[in-house]
Amino acid sequence: MGMYTQIRGWINVDSIGSGKSVEDIERKVLSAQERFQRDITLVDPYDGKPLERRWVCEDTYVHSGGNGSVFIFFGTEMKNYGSPAEQWIKYLLDFFPNAEGRIDFQYEEDEEECKCWLINDGVVVKEFYNPVWCEGYGNMYGEK
């Protein structure tokens, strides 16, 4: 059956006084999503077949924050076969070379640690494993 992965995080793409509008950033994210869906060069790194689960890019949202900041949030639970979530996030970063933030990947059955990415200047500058700090999967609403 396979494991579910909860992937969640954020990147900051605009800050105080830059003059960029949230609408421009929303259009850029939409363009990235459309290109990702059609990009024939994206393949599963394990079997070389065309990348599946490209819909993962639709779990990306632009948020206009205080003082002119703009954040892009990403959150989903999926069977991450072929690493489409990782591929999507790296693909998106190509559109935002100033991005900084953090993304976490927590696997359903992993009770010890989750993979974390730190992002700066539009690239993953550090990948590390952090002790699990939340359930990450199975934290059903209304169940506690």
C-alpha positions in Angstrom: 0.0 0.0 0.0 2.8 2.5 0.7 3.4 5.3 3.2 1.7 8.6 3.3 3.9 11.6 3.7 2.8 14.9 5.2 4.6 17.8 3.5 4.2 21.3 4.8 6.1 24.5 4.9 6.5 28.0 3.6 8.7 30.3 1.6 8.9 34.1 1.9 9.1 35.7 -1.5 8.4 39.4 -0.8 9.1 41.8 2.0 8.5 45.4 3.1 9.1 48.0 0.5 9.9 45.9 -2.5 7.0 47.2 -4.6 6.0 43.8 -6.0 2.3 43.1 -5.8 0.7 39.9 -4.5 -1.3 39.6 -7.8 2.0 39.4 -9.7 3.2 36.7 -7.4 -0.1 34.8 -7.7 0.2 34.9 -11.5 3.8 33.6 -11.3 2.8 30.7 -9.0 -0.1 29.8 -11.4 2.4 29.9 -14.4 4.8 27.6 -12.5 1.9 25.2 -11.7 0.8 25.1 -15.4 4.4 24.5 -16.6 5.0 21.8 -14.0 1.9 20.0 -15.1 3.1 20.0 -18.7 6.9 19.6 -18.3 7.8 16.3 -20.1 11.4 16.4 -18.7 10.1 15.6 -15.2 10.6 11.9 -14.4 10.4 9.5 -11.4 14.0 9.3 -10.2 13.5 5.6 -9.4 12.2 4.2 -12.6 12.7 7.0 -15.2 9.0 7.0 -16.1 7.1 10.3 -16.5 6.4 11.9 -13.1 3.0 11.1 -11.7 1.0 12.9 -9.0 1.7 16.3 -10.6 -1.5 17.6 -9.0 0.7 18.1 -5.9 1.4 21.6 -7.2 -2.2 22.6 -6.6 -1.6 22.4 -2.8 0.3 25.7 -3.0 -1.2 29.0 -1.8 -0.1 32.6 -1.8 -0.7 34.6 1.3 -0.4 38.4 1.6 1.0 39.1 5.1 1.6 42.2 7.2 3.8 45.0 6.1 3.8 44.0 2.4 5.1 40.5 2.9 4.1 37.7 0.7 4.5 34.0 1.6 3.9 30.9 -0.4 2.5 28.0 1.7 2.5 24.4 0.8 0.7 21.6 2.6 -0.5 18.2 1.6 -0.7 14.5 2.6 0.1 12.1 -0.2 1.9 8.9 -1.2 5.0 10.7 -2.4 6.2 8.0 -5.0 8.8 9.5 -7.3 9.1 12.5 -5.0 6.7 14.8 -6.9 6.5 17.1 -3.8 10.2 17.6 -3.7 10.3 18.1 -7.5 7.5 20.6 -7.3 9.0 22.7 -4.6 12.4 22.8 -6.4 10.6 23.7 -9.6 8.7 26.5 -7.9 11.9 27.9 -6.4 13.3 28.4 -9.9 10.6 31.1 -10.2 11.6 32.8 -7.0 15.4 33.2 -6.7 15.0 35.3 -3.6 12.9 32.8 -1.7 13.7 31.8 1.9 11.9 29.4 4.2 11.5 25.9 5.4 9.7 22.7 4.2 9.2 19.5 6.3 8.5 16.0 5.1 7.1 13.7 7.7 6.5 10.0 6.8 3.6 8.2 8.2 5.5 5.3 9.8 8.5 7.3 10.9 8.3 8.0 14.6 11.9 9.2 15.0 12.6 12.0 12.6 11.4 14.0 9.7 13.3 15.5 6.7 13.6 19.3 6.7 14.8 21.7 4.0 16.1 25.2 4.7 15.7 27.5 1.7 17.7 30.6 1.0 18.2 32.6 -2.2 15.8 30.3 -4.0 17.7 27.0 -3.3 17.7 24.3 -0.7 20.8 25.3 1.3 20.5 22.6 4.0 18.8 19.2 4.3 18.7 17.6 7.7 16.6 15.3 9.8 14.8 16.7 12.9 13.3 14.7 15.7 9.5 14.2 15.1 7.7 17.0 16.8 4.1 16.2 15.8 2.0 13.3 14.6 2.2 14.4 11.0 -0.4 11.9 9.9 -3.5 10.7 11.6 -4.1 13.8 13.6 -7.8 13.7 12.7 -9.9 16.7 13.4 -12.2 16.2 16.3 -10.5 13.0 17.4 -8.7 14.3 20.5 
